[in-house]
């Protein structure tokens, strides 16, 4: 039995179709102003070009930072905030750049704070409906946990600081903190994702979690998004090139 909420975006309740906003958790105006007030943080904002740089977020009819699902879906993107493009303009997102490269609509079902299970829930709901030729997933962190508090609200362990998390769900934190359990959640969800793609004649590309430029660029050369927490344009461009290469190996678009 599938529940409709499995395909629900965390942004659906707060942001309406075609609404354009300038700030989005974790990229908030309050955080930006705090960074401006701190010398080191302000230097980072200046270094990466975020001083007075307008960023807009808009959402489709299902609450995703994506083109309308009414358009024919060719490539579908999924993941967490690194795929939502938190702190980045739309044209800097790796998923948007890949979609533009192949001249297809930008279809993205990523949500901030997502764990492997919630990402797989969205895959379960949307791949059979949208029928993409390719699903590209940027893996969320393995140690993250999502849970539903009702059919309209999903919560992520990333929403809380460590003391809050421990007091709210000590038992669950103990479970997910063990690497053996983390790897099982990841493995089981990855296998289910593979089956969903196989059943729907959809090729699957999985991009590892974390910063992919760590081995190729020194820390001083790696940039950050406007919130100074998420990866910046350099990382997005790096992922874009990897994904384009992997998609091209399927002879897609020829």
DAGIQUI-V47090 format. One record per helix or strand of 3 or more residues. SS is the DSSP state (h for helix, s for strand). FROM is the first residue (numbers start at 0). LEN is the number of residues. If there is no record, write none. Layout:
# DAGIQUI-V47090
((SS/FROM/LEN) (SS/FROM/LEN))
This chain:
# DAGIQUI-V47090
((h/3/4) (h/28/9) (h/38/9) (s/74/4) (h/80/4) (h/89/3) (h/93/8) (h/115/15) (s/133/5) (s/145/5) (s/152/4) (h/156/3) (h/161/16) (h/178/21) (s/202/5) (h/218/3) (h/232/17))
